[in-house]
């Protein structure tokens, strides 16, 4: 298979987790204690993302030999914005889109520990995009289907900050106007 992109510093297809177990890390002790008090099970292992990935505040945790992703939400996000993201995630999961399950603790998908909001998601092994032409074609098709489904979402989606340059915005508007072609 031919790669469509040149390999660079960030081209690592396998998700990298630390070899060290951070179960005794002071910054994680409160969250581990919280999970124990909420009868979630025993946390056996905590690993950090070891690469420069976008979601480097995610942790791979093992609870009673089952793997989960522990997400520490950015403090710049309000509780309302996080809830909106989680509601959308749940809706997409209900539509049979490959999204992780959210572990509910005391009827909540979000919990506050030590000044940070946290969520636990199911974990499944996978790889990053490697640049193969077949992946690119599948990705393009998947993105089209995904955005088509998103247009049916019954709630308003907060698109976040507007950061496009004027030239990019003109291209996007042109694409929107000609999308049926």
C-alpha positions as CSV (number, residue, x, y, z in Angstrom):
1,X,0.0,0.0,0.0
2,X,1.3,3.4,-0.9
3,X,1.2,6.3,1.6
4,X,-0.4,9.5,0.4
5,X,1.5,11.7,2.8
6,X,5.2,11.9,3.7
7,X,6.1,10.6,7.2
8,X,6.9,13.3,9.7
9,X,7.6,13.7,13.4
10,X,3.9,13.1,14.2
11,X,3.4,10.1,12.0
12,X,3.0,7.3,14.5
13,X,0.1,4.9,13.8
14,X,0.1,3.2,17.2
15,X,-1.3,5.1,20.2
16,X,1.6,5.5,22.7
17,X,1.0,5.0,26.4
18,X,3.7,5.3,29.1
19,X,5.2,2.2,30.4
20,X,5.1,3.6,33.9
21,X,2.1,3.0,36.1
22,X,0.9,6.4,37.5
23,X,-1.4,4.9,40.1
24,X,0.6,6.5,43.0
25,X,0.9,9.9,41.3
26,X,-0.2,12.7,43.6
27,X,-2.2,14.5,40.9
28,X,-4.3,11.3,40.3
29,X,-4.8,10.1,43.9
30,X,-8.0,12.1,44.5
31,X,-9.6,10.7,41.3
32,X,-8.7,7.1,42.2
33,X,-10.1,7.6,45.7
34,X,-13.2,9.1,44.3
35,X,-13.8,6.1,42.0
36,X,-13.2,3.7,44.8
37,X,-15.7,5.6,47.0
38,X,-18.3,5.5,44.2
39,X,-17.9,1.7,44.0
40,X,-16.5,1.8,40.5
41,X,-14.0,-1.0,41.4
42,X,-10.3,-1.1,42.0
43,X,-8.1,1.0,39.8
44,X,-5.2,-1.3,39.0
45,X,-3.2,0.8,36.5
46,X,-3.0,4.3,35.2
47,X,-1.0,5.2,32.1
48,X,-0.5,8.6,30.5
49,X,-0.3,9.4,26.8
50,X,3.4,9.4,26.0
51,X,3.2,11.2,22.6
52,X,2.4,14.7,21.6
53,X,-1.2,13.7,20.7
54,X,-4.0,16.2,20.9
55,X,-5.7,14.5,23.9
56,X,-2.6,14.1,26.1
57,X,-4.8,14.7,29.2
58,X,-6.5,11.4,28.6
59,X,-5.4,8.4,30.8
60,X,-5.7,4.7,30.1
61,X,-7.0,3.2,33.4
62,X,-7.6,-0.4,34.3
63,X,-10.5,-1.0,36.7
64,X,-10.9,-4.7,37.7
65,X,-8.9,-5.8,34.6
66,X,-11.1,-3.8,32.2
67,X,-9.6,-0.8,30.3
68,X,-11.2,2.7,30.1
69,X,-10.2,6.1,29.1
70,X,-10.2,8.7,31.9
71,X,-10.7,12.2,30.4
72,X,-9.6,15.2,32.2
73,X,-11.5,18.1,30.7
74,X,-9.8,21.4,30.0
75,X,-10.6,24.1,32.6
76,X,-11.4,26.6,29.9
77,X,-14.6,24.6,29.0
78,X,-17.7,25.3,31.0
79,X,-19.8,22.5,32.5
80,X,-22.5,23.4,30.0
81,X,-20.2,23.0,27.0
82,X,-18.9,19.7,28.3
83,X,-22.4,18.4,28.9
84,X,-23.3,19.4,25.3
85,X,-20.3,17.4,24.0
86,X,-21.3,14.4,26.1
87,X,-25.0,14.7,25.0
88,X,-23.8,14.7,21.3
89,X,-21.5,11.7,22.0
90,X,-24.4,9.8,23.5
91,X,-26.7,10.7,20.6
92,X,-24.0,9.6,18.0
93,X,-23.6,6.3,19.9
94,X,-27.3,5.7,19.7
95,X,-27.1,6.2,16.0
96,X,-24.7,3.3,15.8
97,X,-21.7,5.6,15.0
98,X,-18.5,4.2,16.4
99,X,-18.2,6.3,19.6
100,X,-17.2,5.1,23.0
101,X,-19.6,4.3,25.7
102,X,-19.7,6.7,28.7
103,X,-19.4,5.2,32.1
104,X,-22.2,6.7,34.3
105,X,-21.3,7.3,37.9
106,X,-24.2,8.2,40.2
107,X,-26.4,9.0,37.2
108,X,-23.8,11.4,35.9
109,X,-21.5,11.3,32.9
110,X,-19.4,14.1,34.3
111,X,-17.9,14.5,37.8
112,X,-15.9,17.1,39.5
113,X,-12.7,16.1,41.4
114,X,-10.0,18.5,42.7
115,X,-11.3,21.4,40.5
116,X,-11.4,19.4,37.3
117,X,-14.3,17.8,35.4
118,X,-13.7,14.2,34.4
119,X,-15.5,11.5,32.3
120,X,-14.8,7.8,31.9
121,X,-15.2,6.3,28.4
122,X,-15.0,2.7,27.3
123,X,-11.7,1.9,25.6
124,X,-11.0,0.0,22.4
125,X,-7.7,-0.6,20.7
126,X,-7.0,1.2,17.5
127,X,-4.5,3.0,15.4
128,X,-4.1,6.6,14.1
129,X,-4.4,7.5,10.4
130,X,-1.2,6.3,8.6
131,X,-1.7,8.0,5.3
132,X,-2.5,5.0,3.1
133,X,-4.7,5.9,0.1
134,X,-7.4,3.4,1.1
135,X,-7.6,5.0,4.6
136,X,-7.9,8.4,3.0
137,X,-10.8,7.3,0.7
138,X,-12.5,5.6,3.7
139,X,-11.9,8.7,5.8
140,X,-13.4,11.0,3.2
141,X,-16.5,8.8,2.9
142,X,-16.8,8.6,6.7
143,X,-16.5,12.3,7.2
144,X,-19.3,12.9,4.6
145,X,-21.6,10.4,6.3
146,X,-20.7,11.9,9.7
147,X,-21.6,15.4,8.7
148,X,-24.8,14.3,7.1
149,X,-25.8,12.6,10.3
150,X,-24.7,15.7,12.3
151,X,-27.1,17.8,10.3
152,X,-30.0,15.8,11.8
153,X,-28.9,16.4,15.4
154,X,-31.9,17.9,17.2
155,X,-30.0,20.4,19.3
156,X,-27.9,23.4,18.3
157,X,-24.2,22.5,18.0
158,X,-21.8,25.1,19.4
159,X,-19.1,25.2,16.7
160,X,-16.6,26.9,19.0
161,X,-14.3,29.8,18.2
162,X,-14.2,31.2,14.7
163,X,-10.6,31.1,13.6
164,X,-10.7,31.0,9.8
165,X,-8.8,33.6,7.8
166,X,-10.9,35.6,5.3
167,X,-9.6,33.5,2.3
168,X,-10.4,30.2,4.0
169,X,-13.9,31.5,4.9
170,X,-14.5,32.4,1.2
171,X,-13.5,28.9,0.1
172,X,-15.8,27.3,2.7
173,X,-18.7,29.5,1.6
174,X,-18.0,28.6,-2.0
175,X,-17.9,24.9,-1.1
176,X,-21.2,25.3,0.8
177,X,-22.9,27.0,-2.1
178,X,-21.7,24.3,-4.6
179,X,-22.0,21.3,-2.4
180,X,-24.9,19.8,-4.4
181,X,-22.6,19.7,-7.5
